Every structure is written in structure tokens, then in C-alpha cells.
């Protein structure tokens, strides 16, 4: 596999990408299976007002922020190479999906917690208003943002496969994760497997990038250099 000199900023960005995928995996493990509001509103309200829900939301929000830095660095790893065009569009869509995910996690989590608190206090009318607002935010958090993120992952998978500098096995894992993302709304385990696959791929990419020489160690101007 060809190598290239990689700057310290890009190395940190790729490390942030791995950390973000690991946080997403841990966040969904902490979240665990949760009740569906239409089936058991009280159980859902108790869950949405729990510390487990708050910790999970915090981890997923931090994951989204780190992912933005990581996707930009991943594009930088492939800039100037044969897969640059694929990586550029992948970066745009992935960053948009991650930014939307951050807004959705923060907004939807806060609204959901307030709705649950109002329900447990017996303020049903206020609860219904909060819950209606939560449903609108869920349209973005459950449909638009994951859709952009999924397309971005597909394009990044294609770019990684053609890059000749990053492991093709990571691309295969990213492609596999798309299949689970489509089933994530059906089962909690699909979400866990999705983020586990992405975390392994992120770790594999990070290991590969960190094994490549820095511009200073390389000693000479490389043919393909990432600034």
C-alpha cells in the first residue's frame, strides 16, 4: 500500500474520528433498549428523565462534534489523490449529517426530557405540547441527518477503496454499516452493530494513518502530501 507524509493536524483529526465512533458505540450501549412512547408512556417518561438518557445524549453530542473534525481530516488524507472527488462530496454530506445530528441530539434530548418531566408531574396538556414539538425535531434527527450521514459514509467508503493509501477493509466495514443503519429504526441491536462497525473501521484507519511518516520524518517533499 502506498504511503504519504501526514501532518500532525491530520493525525489528530483522524484520531478524533476514531474517538467519535467509539463514543457513539459507547453512547448506544449506555442508552440501551428503551420503551416506545405509544406502548408505555410512563415507562418512556421515566427513561427520558433518567441519568442514563442524559449521559447517552451527552456522549452522542460530543461524538457528532468530533466527527466533523474527523471527516475533514479524512478528506485531507485523500486530497490530491485519485479518490479526492469522492472524498470531497463525502466530507460535505458527512459533516452536514454530523452537524444536524449534534443539533438534533441537543434539541430533541432537551425537549424530550422536559416533556417527560411534565408528564410525570401530571401536567398532561403541557406534556402534549412538548411531545408534539419533539416529534417535529425527530423528523430531522431520525430521517434527514442519518440520511445525509449514510450517503456520506457510502461515498467515503468508495473513496477509501480507491485511495490506495487507506485500508480497503475499513471501506468494507463502512459499507456493511449502511445495511445496519437501514434497520436501526427496527432494533436497538442494529444500532449497536452499526456503530461498532464504524468504530472498528475508524480505529483501522487511525492505525494506518499514524503508521505513516510525518513530513519532518520523511525528510523530503513527498509526491502526495497532506497539509
FENGI-V630975 format. One record per pair of residues at least 24 apart in sequence whose ideal C-beta (glycine too) atoms are under 6 Angstrom apart, sorted by the first residue. I is the first residue (numbers start at 1). J is the second residue. If there is no record, write none. Layout:
BEGIN
i=I j=J
i=I j=J
END
This chain:
BEGIN
i=2 j=164
i=2 j=165
i=3 j=212
i=4 j=165
i=4 j=222
i=4 j=224
i=5 j=213
i=5 j=215
i=5 j=218
i=5 j=222
i=5 j=225
i=6 j=209
i=6 j=212
i=6 j=226
i=7 j=226
i=7 j=227
i=10 j=73
i=10 j=76
i=10 j=226
i=13 j=69
i=13 j=70
i=13 j=73
i=14 j=73
i=14 j=206
i=14 j=209
i=15 j=206
i=16 j=66
i=16 j=69
i=16 j=70
i=17 j=70
i=17 j=202
i=18 j=202
i=18 j=203
i=18 j=206
i=19 j=66
i=20 j=63
i=20 j=66
i=20 j=67
i=20 j=70
i=21 j=198
i=21 j=199
i=21 j=202
i=22 j=199
i=23 j=59
i=23 j=62
i=23 j=63
i=24 j=63
i=24 j=195
i=25 j=195
i=25 j=196
i=25 j=199
i=26 j=59
i=27 j=56
i=27 j=59
i=27 j=60
i=28 j=191
i=28 j=192
i=28 j=195
i=30 j=55
i=30 j=56
i=31 j=56
i=33 j=188
i=45 j=116
i=45 j=119
i=45 j=120
i=48 j=112
i=48 j=113
i=48 j=116
i=49 j=113
i=49 j=116
i=49 j=117
i=57 j=105
i=57 j=109
i=60 j=105
i=61 j=102
i=61 j=105
i=61 j=106
i=64 j=98
i=64 j=101
i=64 j=102
i=65 j=102
i=67 j=98
i=68 j=95
i=68 j=98
i=71 j=95
i=76 j=226
i=77 j=226
i=78 j=159
i=78 j=163
i=80 j=224
i=81 j=163
i=81 j=224
i=82 j=162
i=83 j=159
i=83 j=162
i=83 j=163
i=86 j=155
i=86 j=158
i=86 j=159
i=87 j=159
i=89 j=155
i=90 j=152
i=90 j=155
i=90 j=156
i=90 j=159
i=93 j=148
i=93 j=151
i=93 j=152
i=94 j=152
i=96 j=148
i=97 j=145
i=97 j=148
i=97 j=149
i=97 j=152
i=100 j=145
i=101 j=145
i=104 j=140
i=104 j=141
i=104 j=145
i=107 j=137
i=108 j=137
i=108 j=141
i=150 j=178
i=150 j=181
i=154 j=178
i=166 j=205
i=166 j=208
i=167 j=204
i=167 j=208
i=170 j=201
i=170 j=204
i=170 j=205
i=173 j=197
i=173 j=200
i=173 j=201
i=174 j=201
END
